């Protein structure tokens, strides 16, 4: 019997996309809706850059008018008197107060916020976690003026005990010495700012810790790790960049907080060696308290101080982005 061999022809090759089709696919906008959305999102980003540039130009122009008339050194003068002719003003006290109060707030708020976030995501029962998270969300929605009134009426009177304890045991350092005056000082401002930024850092950190891949935690548990060891070797490294981002959000609010600081602080244009003595000031507080009664020259001077705060905020955010970029191996996008 003859066996005939049948030759099966190979299917024709699939048509290759044209160069134009490849370019459209690479851009990810092959449909009208995609192209419209791409244009809107790109335009929004460009519009945001234009707004930032316009703010920077406005602040720089008005600041240059004020600094050109300043009879003192804008960076080192311990005085703010814009009604003189020529005016004398400087930001040394404001820069010191802004940085110190923000550092105090971050030192207090960040560890507590991270601990609360870890408790809500890895320790607390679901019902309790939901209740606490709801309360934290409510705290984030409280206006700053309400925090300021609470700080002036409740926090300040109850800080005397803490100030007395610090003076008794740490007064020898000079940083925590207290002469018995009203506790309207940088430490009180830092505590109030810590309470205000705590919900922001907690909420963002909680969401970051929830994104930790379950397999990472299960692998650590399978190797015999305790719950704390799982958090230390799997959860915290994964969420480190997110915690840094949350901290920078909180720091941004602490740097620019106005009414709460103005309500609690007794401002003076001098730098106190002790954090417990009244005095000092911040950029935002000084602008809020002096803008209403300032002349055109005085407003230009306040705008100049606002420019410095604007630059400090940009530098802080840039540093945060650099830190996160160095830790990108722990980001959720690369998990």
PyMOL commands that set and color helices and strands:
alter all, ss='L'
color gray80, all
select helices_A, chain A and resi 19-27+32-69+92-122+126-140+144-158+160-173+186-210+214-222+227-256+259-264+283-290+296-326+328-330+332-334
alter helices_A, ss='H'
color red, helices_A
select strands_A, chain A and resi 80-81+88-89
alter strands_A, ss='S'
color yellow, strands_A
deselect
rebuild
show_as cartoon
